[in-house]
Amino acid sequence: MPRTIVTYPNPVLAKKAAPVVEITEEIRALAAEMLEIMYADKGIGLAAPQVAESIRLITVDLSGPDKREDPHVFVNPVLSNLEGEVESEEGCLSVVGYRTTVKRAERLHLSATDLDGKPVEMDADDLMAICLQHEVDHLDGVLFIDKISKLKRTLYERKLKKWLKEKNED
């Protein structure tokens, strides 16, 4: 059965993901599937917990979903040297029907491994820095709605309950 994106409040989204111990063919296949799911759902980033796999693996492609020119897969990503502050509007494939402004670091450094087991080091800013923070948050069981005010969160929760109730009545 093909994987699909799990949505809030699925408990896997609130769980800290386990490190990838070995890069196997299954991990490579998962990464390829995650890229396809990300593109199909019009995203630019996806973390393994979003497809119910609680491991430290993310995919990012800022040229997506249409061009698909710059896909990245990061295994066990670690962010460091977070600097500056920027506000941007975010949404999430796992948080249905909601976008809001979130504060993030403006610049950062990424350390990870690629699918060949080689180390990856990258400095990122702008949208790439925001996207990396968003996806790595998923690996730590944090959603962007965990970073917003209680009022905005409560309004979203009410909207979601109403939407789920209407969906179940159909």
Sequence and secondary structure as in RCSB ss.txt:
>XXXX:A:sequence
MPRTIVTYPNPVLAKKAAPVVEITEEIRALAAEMLEIMYADKGIGLAAPQVAESIRLITVDLSGPDKREDPHVFV
NPVLSNLEGEVESEEGCLSVVGYRTTVKRAERLHLSATDLDGKPVEMDADDLMAICLQHEVDHLDGVLFIDKISK
LKRTLYERKLKKWLKEKNED
>XXXX:A:secstr
       TT GGGGS  B   S  HHHHHHHHHHHHHHHHTT SEEEGGGGT  BSEEEE TTTTTS    EEEE
EEEEEEEES EEEEEEETTEEEEEEEEEE SEEEEEEE TTS EEEEEEEHHHHHHHHHHHHHHTT  GGGGS H
HHHHHHHHHHHHHHHHHHH 
